[in-house]
């Protein structure tokens, strides 16, 4: 029988193994959308900078033209700590309730995964809300009025269209015409459609049908479906809106997730209650450094 002073120490290696085995077995979804990075500081600052204009047509002896990029916006990521724990009593050990004890780290691993996915998904859940988080340009991730550093015409990456063939094609066109802060085309090519579970079947019809999908009024008998195979479909259970959808170019999008401290597992003892205390904790931050490469629609239709 484990002594009251050390039964927690004896349990810890086995419970640790159970927690991490379960945690690593749960498929990660956030990493399909976010750039997952590591941080060694209490916060991270991402400083934006514009590109250059097009090359000049230079004569053989003409002078080289030098150009200064424009300073972009600074975006800060402040890491937050997330933790949860459970207790194991001496009586649980004495009564040989190991099956119950072993389930605790499994449930804790699930909770840790849910926390990561929820915090990451909230960047998209609140993509249209300026009161949640804004980019360096002081507007929401998906907005009708993204300013340019050079003072050029504002740009949009927001819509209200219901998910449909025409809505996807219109969003794609807007994304392909995205300009950088010097008014240059940046060749955005969306490759991922992110939807909530409520839109899963609609999205599959739009993306996987070989023939052009019926639009509610017209049956296209001979047209091919030009959206077939265009985008990877990601159905994210942690999206809270049943109608909102997002088109993303994962090679350009600057949705960032910084790990300051990966999930850890620690153990201590309570002198007063003779309980073994177990805790899992982690530190991370997530957000976006630039809106380009992301297009979102509320899907509300108005």
Secondary structure, DSSP 8 states (H G I E B T S, - for coil): ---TTTHHHHHHHHHHHHHHHHHHHS---HHHHSEEEE-SSSEEEEEEE----------TT---------EEEEEEEE-EEEEEEEEEEHHHHHTT-HHHHHHHHHHHHHHHHHHHHHHHHHHHHTTT-TTT---TTSS-SS-S-B--TTS---B--EE---SSHHHHHHHHHHHHT-B-TTS-B------EEEE-GGGHHHHHHHHH-SB----SS---SS-B-TTTTTSEEEE-TT---SS-EEEE-TTT-EEEEEEEEEEEEEEEEETTTTEEEEEEEEEEEEEEEE-TTEEEE-----
